[in-house]
Amino acid sequence: MEANILKRIFFDEHNHWERFKDKYGARIRPVVLKEIEKFRGCGDPKNGFTLFVCEGCHHVRKVPYRCKGRFCTTCSVGESEEWSRLLSGVEPASSSEVDIFEYFEYNSLINDAGSPFK
């Protein structure tokens, strides 16, 4: 599997990340270091994989585990989609939130209709 562009920038033969870490390592938060290390190993079969075998043709496919990190461009998109899917089912907590949403919806309808109150 070909590395994404961000992974190539960070971990290419010029060692950009390692040089940055050597220079600014004391100022980098531990959570950032953890996320970058997860990102480095994302999609690498050495970190584990699932093996799928077609019962019909016996084709074997190895699917590496993902990091599910916030920094990873591959995984963060899926996590963002999952978050928005979960939030789409959440109802507003109070009637004031409903009133605010109704106000903005009503206001945009007035503005779209060419109201003189613009």
Rosetta constraint file for C-alpha pairs under 8 A:
AtomPair CA 1 CA 43 HARMONIC 7.98 0.50
AtomPair CA 3 CA 7 HARMONIC 5.93 0.50
AtomPair CA 3 CA 8 HARMONIC 6.24 0.50
AtomPair CA 4 CA 8 HARMONIC 6.33 0.50
AtomPair CA 5 CA 9 HARMONIC 6.25 0.50
AtomPair CA 6 CA 10 HARMONIC 6.20 0.50
AtomPair CA 6 CA 73 HARMONIC 7.66 0.50
AtomPair CA 7 CA 11 HARMONIC 5.83 0.50
AtomPair CA 7 CA 12 HARMONIC 7.75 0.50
AtomPair CA 7 CA 39 HARMONIC 7.86 0.50
AtomPair CA 7 CA 40 HARMONIC 7.10 0.50
AtomPair CA 8 CA 12 HARMONIC 5.19 0.50
AtomPair CA 9 CA 16 HARMONIC 7.08 0.50
AtomPair CA 10 CA 15 HARMONIC 6.86 0.50
AtomPair CA 10 CA 16 HARMONIC 5.44 0.50
AtomPair CA 10 CA 17 HARMONIC 5.09 0.50
AtomPair CA 11 CA 15 HARMONIC 5.59 0.50
AtomPair CA 11 CA 16 HARMONIC 6.52 0.50
AtomPair CA 11 CA 17 HARMONIC 6.39 0.50
AtomPair CA 11 CA 40 HARMONIC 7.78 0.50
AtomPair CA 12 CA 16 HARMONIC 7.23 0.50
AtomPair CA 15 CA 19 HARMONIC 6.16 0.50
AtomPair CA 16 CA 20 HARMONIC 6.12 0.50
AtomPair CA 17 CA 21 HARMONIC 5.97 0.50
AtomPair CA 18 CA 22 HARMONIC 6.07 0.50
AtomPair CA 19 CA 23 HARMONIC 6.21 0.50
AtomPair CA 20 CA 24 HARMONIC 5.94 0.50
AtomPair CA 20 CA 25 HARMONIC 7.34 0.50
AtomPair CA 21 CA 25 HARMONIC 4.49 0.50
AtomPair CA 21 CA 28 HARMONIC 7.77 0.50
AtomPair CA 24 CA 28 HARMONIC 6.51 0.50
AtomPair CA 28 CA 32 HARMONIC 6.66 0.50
AtomPair CA 28 CA 33 HARMONIC 7.05 0.50
AtomPair CA 29 CA 33 HARMONIC 6.69 0.50
AtomPair CA 30 CA 34 HARMONIC 6.19 0.50
AtomPair CA 31 CA 35 HARMONIC 6.17 0.50
AtomPair CA 32 CA 36 HARMONIC 6.17 0.50
AtomPair CA 33 CA 37 HARMONIC 6.21 0.50
AtomPair CA 34 CA 38 HARMONIC 6.23 0.50
AtomPair CA 35 CA 39 HARMONIC 6.07 0.50
AtomPair CA 35 CA 69 HARMONIC 6.12 0.50
AtomPair CA 35 CA 70 HARMONIC 7.04 0.50
AtomPair CA 35 CA 71 HARMONIC 6.27 0.50
AtomPair CA 36 CA 40 HARMONIC 6.11 0.50
AtomPair CA 36 CA 71 HARMONIC 7.00 0.50
AtomPair CA 37 CA 41 HARMONIC 6.59 0.50
AtomPair CA 38 CA 42 HARMONIC 6.17 0.50
AtomPair CA 38 CA 67 HARMONIC 5.63 0.50
AtomPair CA 38 CA 69 HARMONIC 6.70 0.50
AtomPair CA 39 CA 67 HARMONIC 6.32 0.50
AtomPair CA 39 CA 69 HARMONIC 6.67 0.50
AtomPair CA 39 CA 71 HARMONIC 6.87 0.50
AtomPair CA 39 CA 72 HARMONIC 5.42 0.50
AtomPair CA 41 CA 47 HARMONIC 6.84 0.50
AtomPair CA 41 CA 67 HARMONIC 7.26 0.50
AtomPair CA 42 CA 47 HARMONIC 7.97 0.50
AtomPair CA 42 CA 65 HARMONIC 6.93 0.50
AtomPair CA 42 CA 66 HARMONIC 4.93 0.50
AtomPair CA 42 CA 67 HARMONIC 4.93 0.50
AtomPair CA 42 CA 72 HARMONIC 7.96 0.50
AtomPair CA 43 CA 47 HARMONIC 7.81 0.50
AtomPair CA 43 CA 64 HARMONIC 5.02 0.50
AtomPair CA 43 CA 65 HARMONIC 5.60 0.50
AtomPair CA 43 CA 66 HARMONIC 5.19 0.50
AtomPair CA 43 CA 67 HARMONIC 7.45 0.50
AtomPair CA 44 CA 48 HARMONIC 7.36 0.50
AtomPair CA 44 CA 64 HARMONIC 6.01 0.50
AtomPair CA 44 CA 65 HARMONIC 7.29 0.50
AtomPair CA 45 CA 49 HARMONIC 5.51 0.50
AtomPair CA 45 CA 63 HARMONIC 7.66 0.50
AtomPair CA 45 CA 64 HARMONIC 4.88 0.50
AtomPair CA 45 CA 65 HARMONIC 7.16 0.50
AtomPair CA 47 CA 64 HARMONIC 7.58 0.50
AtomPair CA 47 CA 65 HARMONIC 7.06 0.50
AtomPair CA 48 CA 64 HARMONIC 5.98 0.50
AtomPair CA 48 CA 65 HARMONIC 5.79 0.50
AtomPair CA 49 CA 62 HARMONIC 6.38 0.50
AtomPair CA 49 CA 63 HARMONIC 5.38 0.50
AtomPair CA 49 CA 64 HARMONIC 3.95 0.50
AtomPair CA 49 CA 65 HARMONIC 5.15 0.50
AtomPair CA 50 CA 62 HARMONIC 5.84 0.50
AtomPair CA 50 CA 63 HARMONIC 5.23 0.50
AtomPair CA 50 CA 64 HARMONIC 6.28 0.50
AtomPair CA 50 CA 65 HARMONIC 7.30 0.50
AtomPair CA 51 CA 60 HARMONIC 6.96 0.50
AtomPair CA 51 CA 61 HARMONIC 5.83 0.50
AtomPair CA 51 CA 62 HARMONIC 4.65 0.50
AtomPair CA 51 CA 63 HARMONIC 6.35 0.50
AtomPair CA 52 CA 60 HARMONIC 5.73 0.50
AtomPair CA 52 CA 61 HARMONIC 5.10 0.50
AtomPair CA 52 CA 62 HARMONIC 6.33 0.50
AtomPair CA 52 CA 63 HARMONIC 7.69 0.50
AtomPair CA 53 CA 58 HARMONIC 5.66 0.50
AtomPair CA 53 CA 59 HARMONIC 5.60 0.50
AtomPair CA 53 CA 60 HARMONIC 4.52 0.50
AtomPair CA 53 CA 61 HARMONIC 6.37 0.50
AtomPair CA 54 CA 58 HARMONIC 4.71 0.50
AtomPair CA 54 CA 59 HARMONIC 5.24 0.50
AtomPair CA 54 CA 60 HARMONIC 6.62 0.50
AtomPair CA 55 CA 59 HARMONIC 7.94 0.50
AtomPair CA 66 CA 75 HARMONIC 6.96 0.50
AtomPair CA 67 CA 72 HARMONIC 7.64 0.50
AtomPair CA 67 CA 75 HARMONIC 6.85 0.50
AtomPair CA 68 CA 72 HARMONIC 7.26 0.50
AtomPair CA 68 CA 75 HARMONIC 4.84 0.50
AtomPair CA 68 CA 76 HARMONIC 6.51 0.50
AtomPair CA 68 CA 79 HARMONIC 7.16 0.50
AtomPair CA 69 CA 75 HARMONIC 6.14 0.50
AtomPair CA 69 CA 76 HARMONIC 6.17 0.50
AtomPair CA 70 CA 75 HARMONIC 7.25 0.50
AtomPair CA 70 CA 76 HARMONIC 5.09 0.50
AtomPair CA 70 CA 79 HARMONIC 7.96 0.50
AtomPair CA 71 CA 76 HARMONIC 6.58 0.50
AtomPair CA 72 CA 76 HARMONIC 5.61 0.50
AtomPair CA 73 CA 77 HARMONIC 6.53 0.50
AtomPair CA 74 CA 78 HARMONIC 7.40 0.50
AtomPair CA 75 CA 79 HARMONIC 6.35 0.50
AtomPair CA 76 CA 80 HARMONIC 6.01 0.50
AtomPair CA 77 CA 81 HARMONIC 6.24 0.50
AtomPair CA 78 CA 82 HARMONIC 6.14 0.50
AtomPair CA 79 CA 83 HARMONIC 6.12 0.50
AtomPair CA 80 CA 84 HARMONIC 6.20 0.50
AtomPair CA 81 CA 85 HARMONIC 6.07 0.50
AtomPair CA 82 CA 86 HARMONIC 6.22 0.50
AtomPair CA 83 CA 87 HARMONIC 6.21 0.50
AtomPair CA 84 CA 88 HARMONIC 6.03 0.50
AtomPair CA 85 CA 89 HARMONIC 7.15 0.50
AtomPair CA 86 CA 90 HARMONIC 7.13 0.50
AtomPair CA 92 CA 97 HARMONIC 6.06 0.50
AtomPair CA 92 CA 98 HARMONIC 6.51 0.50
AtomPair CA 93 CA 97 HARMONIC 7.09 0.50
AtomPair CA 94 CA 98 HARMONIC 6.94 0.50
AtomPair CA 95 CA 99 HARMONIC 6.24 0.50
AtomPair CA 96 CA 100 HARMONIC 6.25 0.50
AtomPair CA 97 CA 101 HARMONIC 6.34 0.50
AtomPair CA 98 CA 102 HARMONIC 6.10 0.50
AtomPair CA 99 CA 103 HARMONIC 6.04 0.50
AtomPair CA 100 CA 104 HARMONIC 6.37 0.50
AtomPair CA 101 CA 105 HARMONIC 6.16 0.50
AtomPair CA 102 CA 106 HARMONIC 5.92 0.50
AtomPair CA 103 CA 107 HARMONIC 5.87 0.50
AtomPair CA 104 CA 108 HARMONIC 6.05 0.50
AtomPair CA 105 CA 109 HARMONIC 6.35 0.50
AtomPair CA 106 CA 110 HARMONIC 6.36 0.50
AtomPair CA 107 CA 111 HARMONIC 6.23 0.50
AtomPair CA 108 CA 112 HARMONIC 6.00 0.50
AtomPair CA 109 CA 113 HARMONIC 6.21 0.50
AtomPair CA 110 CA 114 HARMONIC 6.71 0.50
AtomPair CA 110 CA 115 HARMONIC 5.60 0.50
AtomPair CA 111 CA 115 HARMONIC 5.58 0.50
AtomPair CA 111 CA 118 HARMONIC 6.74 0.50
